[in-house]
Amino acid sequence: MLRITLSILFFISGWYNCHAQLKEPEFVGEALMLIGQDS
């Protein structure tokens, strides 16, 4: 459940950052780390 939620959150944030051209490398890094730990 947590992994799915984080995956969706990561996807949305990635899509938003891509279209809004905002840079949030720290958030992306944390999301990837959490997804990796949970899997």
Secondary structure, DSSP 4 states (H G I P E B T S, - for coil): -HHHHHHHHHHHHHHHHHHHT---HHHHHHHHHHHHHH-
